[in-house]
Amino acid sequence: MAEKVSRNFALRDEMGNEIGVFAGKSPRQAALKAANRGHTDIKLRERGTKKVHIFTGERKQIKKPANAPAWMPAKILKPNVKKVGIEKLE
């Protein structure tokens, strides 16, 4: 069985400049990584295509899970994203 390959997504700012790259098997996975770094308006261009995936993101502080290891702090930051849509570049 073939394994899925990780894809690269370039994070774009309001001006359209690419300011970072996040890898993931899906655009949502890359958006979660961007949200965990503090980005809220997330536009990810899939490398090699002209698709721009648009997400809104946030991160909330929650209590650690019950089955968490002892070294984990009592409060952790958990990212959350919602897909707004897809744009196609010209």
CORJO-V299461 format. One record per backbone hydrogen bond with DSSP energy under -0.5 kcal/mol. CO is the residue of the C=O (numbers start at 1). NH is the residue of the N-H. E is the energy in kcal/mol with one decimal. If there is no record, write none. Layout:
BEGIN
CO,NH,E
CO,NH,E
END
This chain:
BEGIN
7,24,-2.4
8,47,-2.4
9,22,-3.1
10,45,-2.9
11,19,-2.7
11,20,-0.9
12,43,-0.6
13,16,-1.4
17,13,-2.4
17,19,-0.7
20,11,-3.0
22,9,-2.6
24,7,-2.7
26,30,-1.6
27,31,-2.3
28,32,-2.4
29,33,-1.5
30,34,-1.9
31,35,-2.7
32,36,-2.0
33,37,-0.7
34,37,-0.7
34,39,-1.8
35,38,-1.6
40,42,-0.9
40,57,-2.7
41,43,-0.6
42,55,-3.2
43,12,-2.8
43,45,-0.5
44,46,-0.6
44,53,-3.2
45,10,-2.9
46,49,-1.9
50,89,-3.1
51,46,-1.9
51,53,-0.5
52,87,-2.7
53,44,-3.0
54,84,-2.9
54,85,-1.4
55,42,-2.2
56,82,-2.3
58,80,-2.6
60,62,-0.6
60,78,-3.2
62,76,-2.8
65,68,-1.4
69,72,-1.2
74,64,-2.3
76,62,-2.9
76,78,-0.5
78,60,-2.5
80,58,-2.1
82,56,-2.2
85,54,-3.0
87,52,-2.9
END
